[in-house]
């Protein structure tokens, strides 16, 4: 009977307790509710919830229980209803939010997403005003997830909440985390209404909070070029600009807003190599390149040709991708043929291959022996082949073939390699040098090498057939995360060719995509600027890799690859 089941809720065996709860809830016998309320613990609480008997009086009683796990579970169960709390229950939970128990506070923070905004914000204020949990590994993030949800659904409520209680800006978690993230969230969806709300944040925040807000908005606008800026945000920027000497973040933010003052200040700061730290100069170059300003090409060309820092030169080269100027292709070809710095050369080749007109000049340089065919990497050839231009395709096949070997040729090479490696043992120590020369730019083994391709230490390296097949025919299985992504960007005004980028997608949101090319350069792209996005079925590991090695080198390489 139901009464006979009740004692099993106290049984030391968990299975007995769980089965008892299930049976009691299935029977829906409400005659036991009074008994369950009188003997409150976790199992009776969960049973009451299953019986629909967790009313206000029971919840308030349980919220004051000395066991914190009972208190947090009541908060959880009430939040799961996705409805407003009664005034009395809300008052008790608001009092709990001021208490020092991290587990209960964590559950309140998690449930804030499920309470209506009108109740969630006072509870959030109560937690923030305690000044606790700034270094907690979970609670600040939980508070942000809750705030982000309400910011998405009721943004004007959030602005009013921050406006009505100025002391919130001095609370540690808002100051160090929530302010910047809120500004970033508004800027990442740059509708006129959201940009006006961002301006409101700048207006109501104390001046000490302005840098965090600017950093957040600047990050949210990454890859986005604004067609117009609301007057309210323009006014807020002018106020910040006149409040003192603008720093790198404020200049970058001004560039996002197409501020003429920011543009001139950025140009001067970038050219004066000692005025800003290198990281700040690189950031400003990136922002200029992302903007739609038409008069930045000369600046980028000067930096590419004359700056004494290779990192600045590389940033300027990549910044030229979406600009138009007759000097760009000759300048980049000069880098490709004359510079001794591999990174600069590959950056120049990558940018040249990303525009159809420039790709034609690039392959003409190969045709006329100005540039050796070995200088071009497979990803650059794949991009150029993707234009489906008959002349370009013919030039690629003339110098590099079809980029894929026939299956019978590869099968023959697999058999020959296995026979070669098993005929005589190689030297792993010598093989390490071969690996460093032929493989380490992309693959890591035993903690050494690059990270463009898969890490090999955990591979099935004892299986020689598997290993040889993977090397000879890398296109048999390309893991999704190592597929080369090719992105065509919409042409900017005054340009006819779309810019084509290739690399690996490192991050993707509704508004932005981060692409890292094979030179290590990362680009943040607005999704609205993407014309076409494709994944290549071709592995970036070239076929015929072993053809460049001697038989001894092949044996030594596989001895190293199979080393324990």
LINRA-V905967 format. One line per field, one symbol per residue. phi: phi as a letter, one per 20 degrees, with the letter a starting at -180 (. if undefined). Layout:
phi->???
//
This chain:
phi->.ffffggffdffefgfffffgffffffleefeffffffcfbffffffgffemdeegfffffffdffefffffffggffffflbfefgffgfffffffeeeffffffffffegfeefgfefffffgfffffmemfeffcfgffffgfffffffebffffffgfffcgfgfefgfffecfffffffffffcefgffffffffgffeffgfeggfffffffffegmddefbcggffffffgfffeerffeffffffffgelfgffffffgffffegefcfggffffffffffffefeddfgffffffedfedgfffffffffegddcafefgfffffffddfeegfffffffffffecgffffffffffgemfcffffeefffffffffflegffffffffecmemceffffffffffffffffefbfedgfffffffffdcffdddblndpecfdffegeffffefffffffffcfefbdfgfdffddcdefffgndeefeddcrdfdbbcfdccdddefenedcedfffeeebccdeeefffffngffedffffffffffffeff
//
